[in-house]
Amino acid sequence: MIKHLRIQNFKGWKDTGEMKMAPLTIFFGANSSGKSSIGQLLMMLKQTVESPDRKIVLYPGSKNTPVAMGSFQEFVFGREVSSALEFSYTWDLEKPIQAPKAKSNRYVQSNQLSFQASIKVPPMQNTPVLDFFKYSFTKNSDNSATRYSIMMKRASEKMQYKLFTDNIGIVKNKGRSWPLKSPIRFYGFPDEVVAYHQNAEFVKDYNLANEKLFKSIHYLGPLRTKAERLYSWAGIEPENVGYAGEFTIPAILAASERKINFGLRKRYKSFYSIIATELQKMGLIDSFNLSQVSELRQEYEVKIISKGSQLEVNLPDIGFGVSQVLPVIVQLFYVPKNSIIIMEQPEIHLHPSAQAALADVMIDALKSREGGSDRNIQLIIETHSEHFLRRIQRRIAEGDSISNNEVSAFFADANTTPASLQELQVNDSGYILNWPENFFGDEMEDIAAQSKAALLRRMDERI
C-alpha cells in the first residue's frame, strides 16, 4: 500500500505537497482541477515499469495504454522544459528489505521503503534524462531515528552516474572503478552496481520492490465499454477487468472457484454470489444470471431482473448504470491480494442512492478476506459524488465498518495559482473540520435563489 505520495511539476501541479494515503483515498474537485493527474502520474510510471525498453526513462503512453501524456514538454508544469519533474512515494512491503549497515558487518532491514526521483531535459537536448533517484528507509530506536539511503545521481553530461549512500555501507571490488551506466528506466540500479561492489546484491531487491509496487496497480477509467448481448470466453484468466471494463465477464467466469468473506468467522461466499449480492444491495437488480448459451459454443449471456420487475432481460436492455457499475464491482473483488486500485468516477451514470450504496460496496472490498487472510487492497478514487462522501462520513460516525484513520480525502482547488491540494480533516464522528468553500457548490445559495424567485413570481401573479 502506498503510504505517502508527492508530485512536483506535473501538469497542473507545481507541488501537491506530501499526501498521506490510506486504504481508501479519495480525491474531489471541480472539472480540470487536477485530481485526475495524480492517478495519471502513477499510471505513467506503471507503463514505464512494464515497458520492454529498459533504457526509456518515462513511457508517456500511446492510444493503446490507459494514459497518453505526450511529450515531456506537454506534461511538465507550465510547459517549462527547464523544470524537473519530481515525485516521491513511500510504500509498505510484502516482505522486509535489507541493506548493509555502514561501518558494520551487519544488515538492517525495513518493512517500508521510500523512493524519490528527478527527471529533466538537459539544455540543448529534447529527451528527458534521469537526474537522480534515491531509495531510503528509517529505523527508529529508543529516542532516535536513523535514515538509510542509497542514491544514483548523474555525474556528467555524458550520462555517467555515481553512487552515494547514507548509513549504508557498500564495499568496492579491487581494481579500476569504471563509471556506472545509465539506470534502468526511472528506478533501477544497473548490473554494474552489483559487479563493482562486494555486497551490493541487495539493490536488485530494491529494483524488484518498485516493479512489484507498480505491477500491483490496477486502473479502471471513467468510460466503460457498452454492454453486449453475447460474451466470448476461451478459459483465459484476465489480470483485471481491463482499463475500460472490457474483461468484466471473463473475470467473473475465471473467478468461479474463488471464495470471499467480509471478516473473521464470517461465511465465505462464491465470487459470483458476491457480485450479485452487491448489485442487489445497491438497489439496482433483483437477480443476476450469467450462463453459457450452449455447450457447443464458448459464448455467455447476462440476464438480469431489475428492481421492481419480474421480467428477465439481457444486460444491454437494462439501465445503462448497471453495465457501467458492474466493472467497478468486479474489479473491487477480482484483483489479487495486496493490489492498488485506481478508479475515475466509479459512480458515473448512477442515481444518488446507488452512489451512496457504492461507498458501502467499497468498504466491503476493503474488509474482504480470501484464503484465510485479508486481501489488503488499497482504493484510490477520483469522484464528483457528494452522496458517496456522505455515506463514508456516516459509516465513520457509526464506527462499525470503517474508521477515519482508514480514509484520506483531498480537495483539488484550481481557483488558486498554482493549483492547490487540501487534505480534508475527518474526525472520528465523520465531520469534515475544514470543509472547503463551495466544495460541492453552494447549496444554500440555490435554495435561497429558488425561494426568492418563487416569491417574486407570486407577487407578479397578484398584480
N, C-alpha and C positions, 0 to 999 in steps of 0.2 A: 504493500500500500504506500502511495505517495504521502509523505507527512508534511513536506513544505515545498513550495514552488515559487520561483521568482523569474520574471521575464523583463528584459530591458531592450528597448529599441526594436520592437517588433510590431509592425503595422501601426495601429493607433496608440500603442503603449510606449511611452518614454520609459516608464518604470511602473510595474504593477505593485512594487513593494513585495515583501515576503508574505505569501499566502499560506496560512495554516490550513491544511487539508484534513478532512475527516472521512469516515466511512461513507457518509452522504455529504457531498459537497455540491452546493447549488449556486449558480450564477444567474442573477437577474439584471435587467437593464432594458432601456429602450432599443429600438432598432438602430443598428450601426453604432452601438455604444462600445463595441469591442469585446463583448463577452464571448463571442464565438471564436475570437482569435486565440484565446487561451488553449482551447481544445485543438485548434489548427496547428499551433506550435508543437504540441505533443504528437499529433498525427504526422507532422513533417519529420520529426525525429524518428518515429516508428518506421516511416517509409525509408528513411536513410539506413536504419539498422537492418532492414530487410532487403535493401538493395544489393544486387550481386556485385556492384562496383565497390570494392573495399577502399578505393582512393578518393571517392567522392566525399566532400565534407558535409554537404547537405543535399538531399534529393528533394526538390520542391514539388515533385509530382507531375502527373500528366492527366489526360482525360480518363484514364483507367484507374486512377488512385482516388482515395477519399477526398484529398485536398490537392489542389494545384495552385501553388503560390507564385508561379512565375519566376522572374529573375530576382537576385538579391536586392537590386535597386527598387523593385516593386514591393517587397515586403519589409524592408528596413524602415524604421520610423522616420517620417518626414522625407523619405527618399534621399536621405543624406548618406551617400555611399561611404563617406569617411567615418561614419559612426559604426561602432562594433555591436553586433547582435550578441547579447549575453543572456545566459539562462543558467539557473541552478535549481537543483531539487535534492530532496532527501527522501529515502525510502527504506521500508523495512525489508529485511532479507529473509528468505525461507530458511537458509542455513547460515550460521555465523561465518564471517570472513576474517582473515587474519593478515598480519604484516609483521616483519621482523622489527623488534624494538631496537632503537639506536643504543649503541654502547652496551649491548647485551646480546647474549645468545638465545634469548627467549623471544617468544612471539606474543603479540597482543591481538585480541580478536573482538569483533563487534557484530551485533545483530542489525545494525543500521549503517547506511553508507550515504555520504553526500557527494554530489558531483557538480562541478561548475565549468563552464566553457565560454570562450570568447571567439567570435568569428568575424573577420573583417575583410574588406577588399583593399589590398595594398595600393599605394599610389602608382599610377601608370599601368594598372592591371584591371582586368574585367572579372576575374574569377575569385570568389571568396576563398580565403585560406583560414586554417585554424591557428589562432594566435597562441592559445594555451588551453589545456584542460587540467582539472585537478580533482582527485579523489581524496576524501577526508572522512574521519570519524572522531568522535570524542569519547574518552573514557573518564568516568568520574571515580574518584577515590577520596574518602574522608572529606576534607573541606576544599579539595582542589579538583580541577578538570584539566586533562591533557588532550591536546588536539594532535592527531596524527594525520599527516598528509603526504601525498606524492603528486608532483606536477610535471607535466611535459610542456615546455614552452619553446616557441620558435626563437632561434638564436641568430638567424641571419636571413637576408632576402633570398638566399639560395635554398630555402626550405630545409635548413638543418635545425635540429631540435636538441635541447638539453634537458636533463632530468634534475629536478630539485625535490628534496624531501625535508620534512619537519618531524622530528622524533621517530622517523622510520629509518632503520639502518640497512643499507644495501652495500654489498662488497663487490668492487670491480674485479674482474679477472685480470691476471697478469698479461702484459703486452700492450700494444698501442690501442688507444681508445678512439675508435672511429666515430664520427658524428652519427647521431641517430637519424634514421629515415623518417619520412612523414608518418604521422599516426594513421591508424585505421579509422576511416570515417571521422566523426567528431569526438570519439570517445576512447579509441583503442590504442593501447601500447603496441608498437610493432615488435616483431620477433627479436630484433636486435637488443631490446632491453633485457630479455632473458639471456641471450647469447653473451652479452658483455658483462654480466654480473653473476656472482656465485649463488645468490639467494633471491632472485627476482621472479621466481616461478609464480609467486602469489599474484602478480599483475594480470596473469591470464584469468584468474578468478574475478578480478575487477571487470575486465572486458566482458566476461560471461554474465556477470551480475547485471550489467547495464543492458545487455542484449535480452536477457530474460525479463527484465522490467518492461521493455517496450513490446516484446512479444506477448506479454500478458494483457496488453491494452486491446480492447475490442470497441469498435466505433459503430454507431448507428446514426445516420443522418436524419434531417428533418423531413425529407420527402421519401416515403416508402413506395415500393412498387405496387401497382394495382393488383387487386385480387384476380385470380384466374379460375376457370371452371375445372380444369384438369391440371394436375401437377405430376411431372415425371420424377421418378426416383430409382436409381440403379443400385441402391445399397451403400452409397458413399456417405461417409460421416463428415459433414462440413465443420470447419473450425468454429464458425459462429453463424449468425443469420445473414451475414453479408452487410455491406455498407448501406444498402437500401432495402434490406429485409428480403432479398431475393431467394435466400435459402431457408426461410422460415419453416415451410412444410417439410423439406428434407431433414431439418434439425429435429422436428417433433418425431418423425419416423425413426431417425437414428437413435433417439434417446428412449426408445420404447422400454428398455430394460432398467432404466435408472429409477432410483427411489430417493425421495427427498422428504424431509420433515422440517418443522419450524421450531425446534428446541428439544432439549433433553427430555427423554421419556415421552415425547410426542409421537404419534403414529406416523409411520412412513407412508407416503402416497406415491403412486406411479407418476412419472413426468407428465404423461398425458392427462391424468386426473388433476394435477396441479394447474395446468394451463386452463382446463375447462372451469375449475373452481374459481380461479382468479377472475376470469371473464364474467362468471356469474356474480361474484362479489361486487364487481364494478357496475352491476345492473345492466349489462349490455346484452346478455343472452340468457336463455333458459337451458339450452343444451348445445353441445358441440360434438360433432361426429366426423372423424377423419377415417376414411375407409378406401380400400382398393376397389377400383371399378370392376376389374375382372382378374381372375387368377392367371389369365393368359396375357395380361397387359401390366406393365410396370407404371401404371397411372393411378392417381389417387384424387379424390374429391373431398371437399369440406362442406358438410351440411350443417346448418345452424337453425335453431328455433329462437327467434328473437324474443325479448321480454314482452310478455303480454300477448303473444301469438301462439297458435297451435300448429302453424304450418311450417314444415321444414323446407328451407330454401338453400340454394347454393350460395357460397360465400360472396360472389360478386353481386348477388341480388339483395344483400342486406346493406344497412347503412355503411357509408364509407369509413366511419370512425372505427368500426370493428376491424376492418382489414388493415388500418393504419396502426392500431394499438397492438394487434396480435404479434408483430415482430418485436415490439418492445417487451412484452411479457415473456415471450420465448427466449429472447436474449438474456433477460434477467436470471433465468433459471438454467439456461443451457450452457453458458460459458464455463470453463473449468474452474476449480478452486484457485484462489489467490489471483483472480482476474480483476482488472480495472475496466469498467465500462464507461465510455463517454457517449452521451446521448444529447442530441439537439432537439428541443421541442418535442419531447415524447408525448405531450398532451394534445398535439395538433389534431384537429377535427373531432375532439371530444367535447361533449356538453359539460357545464360546470360541475355537476355532481360526479361525473365519471373522472374528471380531472382530479377532484379531491380523493376519490377512491384509488386512483393510480398511485398516490402517495402511500397508501396502505400496502399496495402490491410491492412497492419498492422496499418498504420496511420488512415485509415478509421475505423478500430476496436477501436482505442484509442478515436476517436471522436464520436463514435456511442452513440445513446441515445435510451432509451426504456421506455415506460410508462411515458413520460414527463420529464425524468431526465437522467443525464449522467450515462452510465454503469460503468464508473470509474474502468476500468481494468488496470492491470499492466502487461507488457510483459518483460520477462527475456529470452533473446535469445542468444544461442551459435551458431555461424556461421563461415563459412570459406569464405563467399562470399564478394568479393570486390565490385561487382555490387550492392549488397544490400546496402552496406555502401555509395557508391557514390550517390545512389538515395536519401538516407536520407540526405546527405550533400546538395544535390540540393534543396530539399524541405525546409530545414532550411534557405538556402540563399533566396529562393523565399518568405518566410515569411508568406505564406497563410495558410498552413495546420499544421505545427509543428515548434516549436522553439527549439533553442539549450538548453534551460532550461528544456525541456521535454525529453531530450536524455542524457543518460550516456553511455559512451563507454570505454571499458577496453581492454588492450592488455596483454595477459599472455605470459611471456617470460621464457622458460625453459632452455635457454642458461646460465642463472645465477644460482649460487648455494648459498642458495636455490632458487627456482623459485620466480619470482617477478611479481607483477601485476601493470601495469602502467595505470593510468587514462588518457584518451585522452582529451585534451583541445580543444573543438569545439567552435569556436566563432559564432556570430550571422550571419556571412556570410557563414557558413558551412565549413570553413577551419579548419583543424586539426593543431594546432600550434606546437605540439610536436610529429610529425609523427615518429614512431619508425623505426629504421633501418631494412630494409628487411621485412617490415610489411606484404606485400603480395608477397615477393620475390623481386628480383632485376630486374625489367622490363627493365631498360636501359642496364643492363649487357647482357641480352638476345638479345636485338636489336643490340647492338654493336658486339656481337659474331656472330650473323647472317650475318651482313654486312661484317665482316672480312672474314668469311667462304666463302661468295659469291664472294668476291674479289679474294681470293686465288684460288677458283675454276676456275674463268675466266682466271686468269693468267696461270694456269695449262693447260687449253684448248688451249691457244695460242701457247704453246711450242710444 
